[in-house]
Amino acid sequence: MSAGQVVELKTGPSLLVRAVWYLLVGWWLAGVILAIAWIAAVPIVGLPLMFYLVNRVPTVLTLRPRREQYAMVTGSDGVTRYERIATEQSGLLGLMMVNRLPFIFTLHRGYA
């Protein structure tokens, strides 16, 4: 298999629609989503839902669609097709948030 060019698919509403959404709906809906995510984080079994909701806040806030990248690949049979490239968010930010959850939930102020 040989990889060729990478194509990025950009879909979604126009900038004007996104601006109106942000002003009228996005800012308060993002707050509701974050409140639900915080409540979901209270029981440990709700952490996956919390991470899912926090990852979706930029889309809810501004209607910005997630990026989708495709690579043109030619198979051994000579057929050329597009294959989706994974473009998920890195888990580093989520890991940093999880490490600080005990301090947030207990309102721990430090040892000083």
Jmol script that loads the backbone (N, CA, C; Angstrom):
load data "model"
ATOM      1  N   MET A   1       0.821  -1.180   0.000  1.00  0.00           N
ATOM      2  CA  MET A   1       0.000   0.000   0.000  1.00  0.00           C
ATOM      3  C   MET A   1       0.863   1.241   0.000  1.00  0.00           C
ATOM      4  N   SER A   2       0.514   2.181  -0.826  1.00  0.00           N
ATOM      5  CA  SER A   2       1.249   3.446  -0.849  1.00  0.00           C
ATOM      6  C   SER A   2       0.295   4.577  -0.509  1.00  0.00           C
ATOM      7  N   ALA A   3       0.752   5.454   0.373  1.00  0.00           N
ATOM      8  CA  ALA A   3      -0.076   6.587   0.796  1.00  0.00           C
ATOM      9  C   ALA A   3       0.211   7.773  -0.101  1.00  0.00           C
ATOM     10  N   GLY A   4      -0.838   8.518  -0.442  1.00  0.00           N
ATOM     11  CA  GLY A   4      -0.694   9.692  -1.288  1.00  0.00           C
ATOM     12  C   GLY A   4      -1.022  10.953  -0.518  1.00  0.00           C
ATOM     13  N   GLN A   5      -1.772  11.814  -1.153  1.00  0.00           N
ATOM     14  CA  GLN A   5      -2.095  13.106  -0.559  1.00  0.00           C
ATOM     15  C   GLN A   5      -3.121  12.976   0.561  1.00  0.00           C
ATOM     16  N   VAL A   6      -3.116  13.968   1.451  1.00  0.00           N
ATOM     17  CA  VAL A   6      -4.061  14.012   2.564  1.00  0.00           C
ATOM     18  C   VAL A   6      -5.080  15.103   2.267  1.00  0.00           C
ATOM     19  N   VAL A   7      -6.359  14.750   2.386  1.00  0.00           N
ATOM     20  CA  VAL A   7      -7.448  15.677   2.113  1.00  0.00           C
ATOM     21  C   VAL A   7      -8.185  15.926   3.426  1.00  0.00           C
ATOM     22  N   GLU A   8      -8.481  17.211   3.713  1.00  0.00           N
ATOM     23  CA  GLU A   8      -9.239  17.542   4.917  1.00  0.00           C
ATOM     24  C   GLU A   8     -10.641  17.958   4.517  1.00  0.00           C
ATOM     25  N   LEU A   9     -11.621  17.284   5.096  1.00  0.00           N
ATOM     26  CA  LEU A   9     -13.014  17.553   4.804  1.00  0.00           C
ATOM     27  C   LEU A   9     -13.534  18.609   5.766  1.00  0.00           C
ATOM     28  N   LYS A  10     -13.997  19.731   5.215  1.00  0.00           N
ATOM     29  CA  LYS A  10     -14.525  20.818   6.039  1.00  0.00           C
ATOM     30  C   LYS A  10     -16.009  20.964   5.731  1.00  0.00           C
ATOM     31  N   THR A  11     -16.836  20.569   6.697  1.00  0.00           N
ATOM     32  CA  THR A  11     -18.274  20.703   6.548  1.00  0.00           C
ATOM     33  C   THR A  11     -18.798  21.476   7.740  1.00  0.00           C
ATOM     34  N   GLY A  12     -20.010  21.941   7.635  1.00  0.00           N
ATOM     35  CA  GLY A  12     -20.619  22.646   8.744  1.00  0.00           C
ATOM     36  C   GLY A  12     -21.223  23.959   8.293  1.00  0.00           C
ATOM     37  N   PRO A  13     -21.855  24.647   9.227  1.00  0.00           N
ATOM     38  CA  PRO A  13     -22.521  25.903   8.897  1.00  0.00           C
ATOM     39  C   PRO A  13     -21.527  27.034   8.634  1.00  0.00           C
ATOM     40  N   SER A  14     -22.037  28.108   8.044  1.00  0.00           N
ATOM     41  CA  SER A  14     -21.188  29.254   7.723  1.00  0.00           C
ATOM     42  C   SER A  14     -20.794  30.008   8.990  1.00  0.00           C
ATOM     43  N   LEU A  15     -19.865  30.927   8.842  1.00  0.00           N
ATOM     44  CA  LEU A  15     -19.389  31.709   9.973  1.00  0.00           C
ATOM     45  C   LEU A  15     -20.500  32.573  10.561  1.00  0.00           C
ATOM     46  N   LEU A  16     -21.368  33.108   9.725  1.00  0.00           N
ATOM     47  CA  LEU A  16     -22.471  33.938  10.211  1.00  0.00           C
ATOM     48  C   LEU A  16     -23.430  33.123  11.084  1.00  0.00           C
ATOM     49  N   VAL A  17     -23.782  31.934  10.645  1.00  0.00           N
ATOM     50  CA  VAL A  17     -24.670  31.062  11.427  1.00  0.00           C
ATOM     51  C   VAL A  17     -24.008  30.681  12.741  1.00  0.00           C
ATOM     52  N   ARG A  18     -22.712  30.392  12.698  1.00  0.00           N
ATOM     53  CA  ARG A  18     -21.993  30.027  13.915  1.00  0.00           C
ATOM     54  C   ARG A  18     -21.937  31.190  14.896  1.00  0.00           C
ATOM     55  N   ALA A  19     -21.767  32.421  14.400  1.00  0.00           N
ATOM     56  CA  ALA A  19     -21.726  33.602  15.270  1.00  0.00           C
ATOM     57  C   ALA A  19     -23.080  33.837  15.935  1.00  0.00           C
ATOM     58  N   VAL A  20     -24.157  33.708  15.178  1.00  0.00           N
ATOM     59  CA  VAL A  20     -25.496  33.880  15.743  1.00  0.00           C
ATOM     60  C   VAL A  20     -25.767  32.783  16.774  1.00  0.00           C
ATOM     61  N   TRP A  21     -25.381  31.548  16.474  1.00  0.00           N
ATOM     62  CA  TRP A  21     -25.554  30.438  17.412  1.00  0.00           C
ATOM     63  C   TRP A  21     -24.813  30.737  18.716  1.00  0.00           C
ATOM     64  N   TYR A  22     -23.573  31.211  18.615  1.00  0.00           N
ATOM     65  CA  TYR A  22     -22.774  31.503  19.800  1.00  0.00           C
ATOM     66  C   TYR A  22     -23.450  32.565  20.665  1.00  0.00           C
ATOM     67  N   LEU A  23     -23.935  33.620  20.050  1.00  0.00           N
ATOM     68  CA  LEU A  23     -24.532  34.722  20.801  1.00  0.00           C
ATOM     69  C   LEU A  23     -25.875  34.354  21.429  1.00  0.00           C
ATOM     70  N   LEU A  24     -26.693  33.585  20.720  1.00  0.00           N
ATOM     71  CA  LEU A  24     -28.040  33.305  21.201  1.00  0.00           C
ATOM     72  C   LEU A  24     -28.170  32.006  21.992  1.00  0.00           C
ATOM     73  N   VAL A  25     -27.406  30.981  21.632  1.00  0.00           N
ATOM     74  CA  VAL A  25     -27.608  29.663  22.229  1.00  0.00           C
ATOM     75  C   VAL A  25     -26.328  29.071  22.827  1.00  0.00           C
ATOM     76  N   GLY A  26     -25.237  29.182  22.123  1.00  0.00           N
ATOM     77  CA  GLY A  26     -24.021  28.440  22.465  1.00  0.00           C
ATOM     78  C   GLY A  26     -23.467  28.693  23.843  1.00  0.00           C
ATOM     79  N   TRP A  27     -23.428  29.946  24.285  1.00  0.00           N
ATOM     80  CA  TRP A  27     -22.774  30.249  25.551  1.00  0.00           C
ATOM     81  C   TRP A  27     -23.518  29.644  26.733  1.00  0.00           C
ATOM     82  N   TRP A  28     -24.848  29.681  26.733  1.00  0.00           N
ATOM     83  CA  TRP A  28     -25.563  29.105  27.880  1.00  0.00           C
ATOM     84  C   TRP A  28     -25.687  27.591  27.752  1.00  0.00           C
ATOM     85  N   LEU A  29     -25.806  27.069  26.519  1.00  0.00           N
ATOM     86  CA  LEU A  29     -25.883  25.623  26.341  1.00  0.00           C
ATOM     87  C   LEU A  29     -24.564  24.956  26.756  1.00  0.00           C
ATOM     88  N   ALA A  30     -23.439  25.614  26.471  1.00  0.00           N
ATOM     89  CA  ALA A  30     -22.144  25.079  26.902  1.00  0.00           C
ATOM     90  C   ALA A  30     -22.071  25.026  28.427  1.00  0.00           C
ATOM     91  N   GLY A  31     -22.635  26.027  29.099  1.00  0.00           N
ATOM     92  CA  GLY A  31     -22.664  26.010  30.556  1.00  0.00           C
ATOM     93  C   GLY A  31     -23.504  24.862  31.098  1.00  0.00           C
ATOM     94  N   VAL A  32     -24.633  24.597  30.454  1.00  0.00           N
ATOM     95  CA  VAL A  32     -25.484  23.482  30.875  1.00  0.00           C
ATOM     96  C   VAL A  32     -24.754  22.160  30.669  1.00  0.00           C
ATOM     97  N   ILE A  33     -24.094  22.016  29.531  1.00  0.00           N
ATOM     98  CA  ILE A  33     -23.348  20.784  29.242  1.00  0.00           C
ATOM     99  C   ILE A  33     -22.229  20.589  30.268  1.00  0.00           C
ATOM    100  N   LEU A  34     -21.518  21.665  30.617  1.00  0.00           N
ATOM    101  CA  LEU A  34     -20.446  21.541  31.607  1.00  0.00           C
ATOM    102  C   LEU A  34     -20.997  21.203  32.994  1.00  0.00           C
ATOM    103  N   ALA A  35     -22.168  21.743  33.337  1.00  0.00           N
ATOM    104  CA  ALA A  35     -22.782  21.397  34.625  1.00  0.00           C
ATOM    105  C   ALA A  35     -23.174  19.920  34.660  1.00  0.00           C
ATOM    106  N   ILE A  36     -23.735  19.426  33.562  1.00  0.00           N
ATOM    107  CA  ILE A  36     -24.086  18.002  33.479  1.00  0.00           C
ATOM    108  C   ILE A  36     -22.824  17.144  33.561  1.00  0.00           C
ATOM    109  N   ALA A  37     -21.750  17.592  32.902  1.00  0.00           N
ATOM    110  CA  ALA A  37     -20.489  16.847  32.949  1.00  0.00           C
ATOM    111  C   ALA A  37     -19.943  16.817  34.372  1.00  0.00           C
ATOM    112  N   TRP A  38     -20.042  17.922  35.085  1.00  0.00           N
ATOM    113  CA  TRP A  38     -19.545  17.963  36.459  1.00  0.00           C
ATOM    114  C   TRP A  38     -20.351  17.018  37.344  1.00  0.00           C
ATOM    115  N   ILE A  39     -21.665  17.001  37.168  1.00  0.00           N
ATOM    116  CA  ILE A  39     -22.510  16.103  37.949  1.00  0.00           C
ATOM    117  C   ILE A  39     -22.214  14.644  37.589  1.00  0.00           C
ATOM    118  N   ALA A  40     -21.941  14.386  36.306  1.00  0.00           N
ATOM    119  CA  ALA A  40     -21.632  13.014  35.878  1.00  0.00           C
ATOM    120  C   ALA A  40     -20.303  12.534  36.446  1.00  0.00           C
ATOM    121  N   ALA A  41     -19.421  13.460  36.807  1.00  0.00           N
ATOM    122  CA  ALA A  41     -18.107  13.074  37.334  1.00  0.00           C
ATOM    123  C   ALA A  41     -18.167  12.676  38.803  1.00  0.00           C
ATOM    124  N   VAL A  42     -19.270  12.946  39.476  1.00  0.00           N
ATOM    125  CA  VAL A  42     -19.364  12.630  40.905  1.00  0.00           C
ATOM    126  C   VAL A  42     -19.253  11.121  41.139  1.00  0.00           C
ATOM    127  N   PRO A  43     -20.086  10.290  40.511  1.00  0.00           N
ATOM    128  CA  PRO A  43     -19.829   8.843  40.643  1.00  0.00           C
ATOM    129  C   PRO A  43     -18.747   8.435  39.644  1.00  0.00           C
ATOM    130  N   ILE A  44     -17.916   7.548  40.031  1.00  0.00           N
ATOM    131  CA  ILE A  44     -16.790   7.166  39.172  1.00  0.00           C
ATOM    132  C   ILE A  44     -17.265   6.591  37.846  1.00  0.00           C
ATOM    133  N   VAL A  45     -18.407   5.918  37.839  1.00  0.00           N
ATOM    134  CA  VAL A  45     -18.893   5.323  36.596  1.00  0.00           C
ATOM    135  C   VAL A  45     -19.309   6.405  35.590  1.00  0.00           C
ATOM    136  N   GLY A  46     -19.479   7.650  36.029  1.00  0.00           N
ATOM    137  CA  GLY A  46     -19.861   8.728  35.124  1.00  0.00           C
ATOM    138  C   GLY A  46     -18.698   9.421  34.456  1.00  0.00           C
ATOM    139  N   LEU A  47     -17.465   9.046  34.776  1.00  0.00           N
ATOM    140  CA  LEU A  47     -16.300   9.709  34.183  1.00  0.00           C
ATOM    141  C   LEU A  47     -16.242   9.604  32.662  1.00  0.00           C
ATOM    142  N   PRO A  48     -16.561   8.458  32.047  1.00  0.00           N
ATOM    143  CA  PRO A  48     -16.547   8.432  30.580  1.00  0.00           C
ATOM    144  C   PRO A  48     -17.540   9.420  29.965  1.00  0.00           C
ATOM    145  N   LEU A  49     -18.719   9.548  30.562  1.00  0.00           N
ATOM    146  CA  LEU A  49     -19.694  10.522  30.082  1.00  0.00           C
ATOM    147  C   LEU A  49     -19.165  11.939  30.259  1.00  0.00           C
ATOM    148  N   MET A  50     -18.511  12.200  31.375  1.00  0.00           N
ATOM    149  CA  MET A  50     -17.939  13.516  31.618  1.00  0.00           C
ATOM    150  C   MET A  50     -16.895  13.861  30.562  1.00  0.00           C
ATOM    151  N   PHE A  51     -16.001  12.932  30.260  1.00  0.00           N
ATOM    152  CA  PHE A  51     -14.986  13.186  29.242  1.00  0.00           C
ATOM    153  C   PHE A  51     -15.627  13.408  27.871  1.00  0.00           C
ATOM    154  N   TYR A  52     -16.645  12.618  27.556  1.00  0.00           N
ATOM    155  CA  TYR A  52     -17.344  12.776  26.283  1.00  0.00           C
ATOM    156  C   TYR A  52     -17.950  14.177  26.175  1.00  0.00           C
ATOM    157  N   LEU A  53     -18.632  14.618  27.229  1.00  0.00           N
ATOM    158  CA  LEU A  53     -19.285  15.920  27.201  1.00  0.00           C
ATOM    159  C   LEU A  53     -18.277  17.064  27.141  1.00  0.00           C
ATOM    160  N   VAL A  54     -17.201  16.966  27.903  1.00  0.00           N
ATOM    161  CA  VAL A  54     -16.190  18.031  27.886  1.00  0.00           C
ATOM    162  C   VAL A  54     -15.519  18.114  26.520  1.00  0.00           C
ATOM    163  N   ASN A  55     -15.312  16.982  25.865  1.00  0.00           N
ATOM    164  CA  ASN A  55     -14.725  16.996  24.525  1.00  0.00           C
ATOM    165  C   ASN A  55     -15.662  17.620  23.494  1.00  0.00           C
ATOM    166  N   ARG A  56     -16.961  17.620  23.758  1.00  0.00           N
ATOM    167  CA  ARG A  56     -17.930  18.159  22.799  1.00  0.00           C
ATOM    168  C   ARG A  56     -18.271  19.628  23.040  1.00  0.00           C
ATOM    169  N   VAL A  57     -17.752  20.238  24.096  1.00  0.00           N
ATOM    170  CA  VAL A  57     -18.077  21.636  24.413  1.00  0.00           C
ATOM    171  C   VAL A  57     -17.714  22.600  23.282  1.00  0.00           C
ATOM    172  N   PRO A  58     -16.543  22.509  22.633  1.00  0.00           N
ATOM    173  CA  PRO A  58     -16.268  23.446  21.534  1.00  0.00           C
ATOM    174  C   PRO A  58     -17.285  23.353  20.395  1.00  0.00           C
ATOM    175  N   THR A  59     -17.767  22.153  20.108  1.00  0.00           N
ATOM    176  CA  THR A  59     -18.769  21.994  19.063  1.00  0.00           C
ATOM    177  C   THR A  59     -20.095  22.594  19.501  1.00  0.00           C
ATOM    178  N   VAL A  60     -20.492  22.372  20.748  1.00  0.00           N
ATOM    179  CA  VAL A  60     -21.741  22.924  21.253  1.00  0.00           C
ATOM    180  C   VAL A  60     -21.666  24.443  21.323  1.00  0.00           C
ATOM    181  N   LEU A  61     -20.534  24.971  21.709  1.00  0.00           N
ATOM    182  CA  LEU A  61     -20.374  26.407  21.883  1.00  0.00           C
ATOM    183  C   LEU A  61     -20.406  27.161  20.563  1.00  0.00           C
ATOM    184  N   THR A  62     -19.723  26.654  19.553  1.00  0.00           N
ATOM    185  CA  THR A  62     -19.570  27.414  18.304  1.00  0.00           C
ATOM    186  C   THR A  62     -20.037  26.682  17.054  1.00  0.00           C
ATOM    187  N   LEU A  63     -20.587  25.481  17.188  1.00  0.00           N
ATOM    188  CA  LEU A  63     -20.992  24.650  16.038  1.00  0.00           C
ATOM    189  C   LEU A  63     -19.836  24.321  15.113  1.00  0.00           C
ATOM    190  N   ARG A  64     -18.613  24.402  15.615  1.00  0.00           N
ATOM    191  CA  ARG A  64     -17.453  24.067  14.786  1.00  0.00           C
ATOM    192  C   ARG A  64     -17.377  22.550  14.653  1.00  0.00           C
ATOM    193  N   PRO A  65     -17.443  22.054  13.430  1.00  0.00           N
ATOM    194  CA  PRO A  65     -17.402  20.595  13.260  1.00  0.00           C
ATOM    195  C   PRO A  65     -15.998  20.050  13.515  1.00  0.00           C
ATOM    196  N   ARG A  66     -15.952  18.801  13.885  1.00  0.00           N
ATOM    197  CA  ARG A  66     -14.649  18.150  14.062  1.00  0.00           C
ATOM    198  C   ARG A  66     -13.980  17.959  12.708  1.00  0.00           C
ATOM    199  N   ARG A  67     -12.654  18.011  12.723  1.00  0.00           N
ATOM    200  CA  ARG A  67     -11.913  17.820  11.482  1.00  0.00           C
ATOM    201  C   ARG A  67     -11.928  16.359  11.076  1.00  0.00           C
ATOM    202  N   GLU A  68     -12.040  16.145   9.790  1.00  0.00           N
ATOM    203  CA  GLU A  68     -11.926  14.791   9.264  1.00  0.00           C
ATOM    204  C   GLU A  68     -10.877  14.818   8.165  1.00  0.00           C
ATOM    205  N   GLN A  69      -9.864  13.992   8.298  1.00  0.00           N
ATOM    206  CA  GLN A  69      -8.801  13.918   7.308  1.00  0.00           C
ATOM    207  C   GLN A  69      -8.822  12.543   6.655  1.00  0.00           C
ATOM    208  N   TYR A  70      -8.615  12.555   5.350  1.00  0.00           N
ATOM    209  CA  TYR A  70      -8.591  11.327   4.569  1.00  0.00           C
ATOM    210  C   TYR A  70      -7.289  11.271   3.780  1.00  0.00           C
ATOM    211  N   ALA A  71      -6.711  10.089   3.703  1.00  0.00           N
ATOM    212  CA  ALA A  71      -5.496   9.877   2.917  1.00  0.00           C
ATOM    213  C   ALA A  71      -5.863   9.034   1.698  1.00  0.00           C
ATOM    214  N   MET A  72      -5.349   9.445   0.530  1.00  0.00           N
ATOM    215  CA  MET A  72      -5.576   8.665  -0.683  1.00  0.00           C
ATOM    216  C   MET A  72      -4.575   7.517  -0.690  1.00  0.00           C
ATOM    217  N   VAL A  73      -5.097   6.300  -0.697  1.00  0.00           N
ATOM    218  CA  VAL A  73      -4.272   5.102  -0.585  1.00  0.00           C
ATOM    219  C   VAL A  73      -4.508   4.226  -1.805  1.00  0.00           C
ATOM    220  N   THR A  74      -3.412   3.712  -2.374  1.00  0.00           N
ATOM    221  CA  THR A  74      -3.507   2.763  -3.480  1.00  0.00           C
ATOM    222  C   THR A  74      -3.159   1.387  -2.940  1.00  0.00           C
ATOM    223  N   GLY A  75      -4.094   0.466  -3.030  1.00  0.00           N
ATOM    224  CA  GLY A  75      -3.900  -0.878  -2.509  1.00  0.00           C
ATOM    225  C   GLY A  75      -3.045  -1.732  -3.425  1.00  0.00           C
ATOM    226  N   SER A  76      -2.746  -2.943  -2.966  1.00  0.00           N
ATOM    227  CA  SER A  76      -1.923  -3.862  -3.752  1.00  0.00           C
ATOM    228  C   SER A  76      -2.645  -4.312  -5.015  1.00  0.00           C
ATOM    229  N   ASP A  77      -3.994  -4.199  -5.030  1.00  0.00           N
ATOM    230  CA  ASP A  77      -4.753  -4.581  -6.207  1.00  0.00           C
ATOM    231  C   ASP A  77      -4.879  -3.441  -7.219  1.00  0.00           C
ATOM    232  N   GLY A  78      -4.281  -2.285  -6.903  1.00  0.00           N
ATOM    233  CA  GLY A  78      -4.298  -1.160  -7.822  1.00  0.00           C
ATOM    234  C   GLY A  78      -5.486  -0.228  -7.662  1.00  0.00           C
ATOM    235  N   VAL A  79      -6.352  -0.504  -6.725  1.00  0.00           N
ATOM    236  CA  VAL A  79      -7.533   0.331  -6.509  1.00  0.00           C
ATOM    237  C   VAL A  79      -7.160   1.489  -5.586  1.00  0.00           C
ATOM    238  N   THR A  80      -7.515   2.707  -6.000  1.00  0.00           N
ATOM    239  CA  THR A  80      -7.256   3.895  -5.201  1.00  0.00           C
ATOM    240  C   THR A  80      -8.515   4.249  -4.425  1.00  0.00           C
ATOM    241  N   ARG A  81      -8.341   4.485  -3.124  1.00  0.00           N
ATOM    242  CA  ARG A  81      -9.481   4.844  -2.277  1.00  0.00           C
ATOM    243  C   ARG A  81      -9.005   5.809  -1.192  1.00  0.00           C
ATOM    244  N   TYR A  82      -9.969   6.410  -0.508  1.00  0.00           N
ATOM    245  CA  TYR A  82      -9.670   7.295   0.610  1.00  0.00           C
ATOM    246  C   TYR A  82      -9.908   6.554   1.919  1.00  0.00           C
ATOM    247  N   GLU A  83      -8.957   6.654   2.844  1.00  0.00           N
ATOM    248  CA  GLU A  83      -9.091   6.070   4.167  1.00  0.00           C
ATOM    249  C   GLU A  83      -9.041   7.179   5.198  1.00  0.00           C
ATOM    250  N   ARG A  84      -9.927   7.100   6.185  1.00  0.00           N
ATOM    251  CA  ARG A  84     -10.005   8.134   7.213  1.00  0.00           C
ATOM    252  C   ARG A  84      -8.814   8.025   8.159  1.00  0.00           C
ATOM    253  N   ILE A  85      -8.221   9.174   8.455  1.00  0.00           N
ATOM    254  CA  ILE A  85      -7.118   9.254   9.407  1.00  0.00           C
ATOM    255  C   ILE A  85      -7.707   9.683  10.745  1.00  0.00           C
ATOM    256  N   ALA A  86      -7.353   9.008  11.812  1.00  0.00           N
ATOM    257  CA  ALA A  86      -7.871   9.360  13.141  1.00  0.00           C
ATOM    258  C   ALA A  86      -7.306  10.707  13.566  1.00  0.00           C
ATOM    259  N   THR A  87      -8.194  11.617  13.960  1.00  0.00           N
ATOM    260  CA  THR A  87      -7.774  12.962  14.387  1.00  0.00           C
ATOM    261  C   THR A  87      -8.395  13.296  15.736  1.00  0.00           C
ATOM    262  N   GLU A  88      -8.370  12.359  16.655  1.00  0.00           N
ATOM    263  CA  GLU A  88      -8.967  12.589  17.973  1.00  0.00           C
ATOM    264  C   GLU A  88      -8.057  13.460  18.822  1.00  0.00           C
ATOM    265  N   GLN A  89      -8.655  14.060  19.832  1.00  0.00           N
ATOM    266  CA  GLN A  89      -7.932  14.916  20.755  1.00  0.00           C
ATOM    267  C   GLN A  89      -6.997  14.081  21.601  1.00  0.00           C
ATOM    268  N   SER A  90      -5.862  14.649  21.946  1.00  0.00           N
ATOM    269  CA  SER A  90      -4.909  13.945  22.776  1.00  0.00           C
ATOM    270  C   SER A  90      -5.461  13.783  24.183  1.00  0.00           C
ATOM    271  N   GLY A  91      -5.122  12.716  24.845  1.00  0.00           N
ATOM    272  CA  GLY A  91      -5.627  12.443  26.176  1.00  0.00           C
ATOM    273  C   GLY A  91      -4.870  13.145  27.278  1.00  0.00           C
ATOM    274  N   LEU A  92      -3.850  13.936  26.954  1.00  0.00           N
ATOM    275  CA  LEU A  92      -3.035  14.582  27.974  1.00  0.00           C
ATOM    276  C   LEU A  92      -3.852  15.547  28.818  1.00  0.00           C
ATOM    277  N   LEU A  93      -4.702  16.350  28.191  1.00  0.00           N
ATOM    278  CA  LEU A  93      -5.519  17.299  28.944  1.00  0.00           C
ATOM    279  C   LEU A  93      -6.480  16.574  29.870  1.00  0.00           C
ATOM    280  N   GLY A  94      -7.108  15.516  29.386  1.00  0.00           N
ATOM    281  CA  GLY A  94      -8.019  14.741  30.228  1.00  0.00           C
ATOM    282  C   GLY A  94      -7.291  14.112  31.402  1.00  0.00           C
ATOM    283  N   LEU A  95      -6.076  13.636  31.177  1.00  0.00           N
ATOM    284  CA  LEU A  95      -5.299  13.041  32.255  1.00  0.00           C
ATOM    285  C   LEU A  95      -4.950  14.090  33.302  1.00  0.00           C
ATOM    286  N   MET A  96      -4.599  15.291  32.865  1.00  0.00           N
ATOM    287  CA  MET A  96      -4.290  16.365  33.803  1.00  0.00           C
ATOM    288  C   MET A  96      -5.526  16.727  34.630  1.00  0.00           C
ATOM    289  N   MET A  97      -6.706  16.705  33.991  1.00  0.00           N
ATOM    290  CA  MET A  97      -7.934  17.030  34.718  1.00  0.00           C
ATOM    291  C   MET A  97      -8.250  15.961  35.754  1.00  0.00           C
ATOM    292  N   VAL A  98      -8.089  14.692  35.401  1.00  0.00           N
ATOM    293  CA  VAL A  98      -8.394  13.607  36.324  1.00  0.00           C
ATOM    294  C   VAL A  98      -7.470  13.659  37.529  1.00  0.00           C
ATOM    295  N   ASN A  99      -6.215  14.021  37.328  1.00  0.00           N
ATOM    296  CA  ASN A  99      -5.267  14.094  38.437  1.00  0.00           C
ATOM    297  C   ASN A  99      -5.640  15.180  39.438  1.00  0.00           C
ATOM    298  N   ARG A 100      -6.408  16.186  39.024  1.00  0.00           N
ATOM    299  CA  ARG A 100      -6.774  17.281  39.910  1.00  0.00           C
ATOM    300  C   ARG A 100      -8.189  17.165  40.474  1.00  0.00           C
ATOM    301  N   LEU A 101      -8.954  16.164  40.067  1.00  0.00           N
ATOM    302  CA  LEU A 101     -10.323  16.012  40.556  1.00  0.00           C
ATOM    303  C   LEU A 101     -10.432  15.886  42.077  1.00  0.00           C
ATOM    304  N   PRO A 102      -9.558  15.130  42.766  1.00  0.00           N
ATOM    305  CA  PRO A 102      -9.711  15.053  44.223  1.00  0.00           C
ATOM    306  C   PRO A 102      -9.595  16.415  44.905  1.00  0.00           C
ATOM    307  N   PHE A 103      -8.724  17.279  44.404  1.00  0.00           N
ATOM    308  CA  PHE A 103      -8.560  18.598  45.000  1.00  0.00           C
ATOM    309  C   PHE A 103      -9.778  19.476  44.740  1.00  0.00           C
ATOM    310  N   ILE A 104     -10.406  19.305  43.590  1.00  0.00           N
ATOM    311  CA  ILE A 104     -11.586  20.102  43.262  1.00  0.00           C
ATOM    312  C   ILE A 104     -12.780  19.649  44.097  1.00  0.00           C
ATOM    313  N   PHE A 105     -12.986  18.350  44.194  1.00  0.00           N
ATOM    314  CA  PHE A 105     -14.149  17.844  44.908  1.00  0.00           C
ATOM    315  C   PHE A 105     -14.063  18.045  46.419  1.00  0.00           C
ATOM    316  N   THR A 106     -12.854  18.051  46.983  1.00  0.00           N
ATOM    317  CA  THR A 106     -12.711  18.223  48.423  1.00  0.00           C
ATOM    318  C   THR A 106     -12.419  19.666  48.797  1.00  0.00           C
ATOM    319  N   LEU A 107     -12.246  20.535  47.813  1.00  0.00           N
ATOM    320  CA  LEU A 107     -11.881  21.940  48.043  1.00  0.00           C
ATOM    321  C   LEU A 107     -10.608  22.058  48.856  1.00  0.00           C
ATOM    322  N   HIS A 108      -9.674  21.160  48.592  1.00  0.00           N
ATOM    323  CA  HIS A 108      -8.383  21.116  49.278  1.00  0.00           C
ATOM    324  C   HIS A 108      -7.596  22.379  48.954  1.00  0.00           C
ATOM    325  N   ARG A 109      -7.080  23.057  49.980  1.00  0.00           N
ATOM    326  CA  ARG A 109      -6.362  24.313  49.772  1.00  0.00           C
ATOM    327  C   ARG A 109      -4.857  24.179  49.920  1.00  0.00           C
ATOM    328  N   GLY A 110      -4.351  23.037  50.091  1.00  0.00           N
ATOM    329  CA  GLY A 110      -2.905  22.857  50.229  1.00  0.00           C
ATOM    330  C   GLY A 110      -2.508  22.683  51.682  1.00  0.00           C
ATOM    331  N   TYR A 111      -1.215  22.583  51.911  1.00  0.00           N
ATOM    332  CA  TYR A 111      -0.695  22.302  53.246  1.00  0.00           C
ATOM    333  C   TYR A 111      -0.207  23.558  53.962  1.00  0.00           C
ATOM    334  N   ALA A 112      -0.246  24.691  53.314  1.00  0.00           N
ATOM    335  CA  ALA A 112       0.279  25.909  53.938  1.00  0.00           C
ATOM    336  C   ALA A 112      -0.720  26.576  54.833  1.00  0.00           C
TER     337      ALA A 112
END
end "model"
wireframe off; spacefill off
backbone 0.3
color backbone group
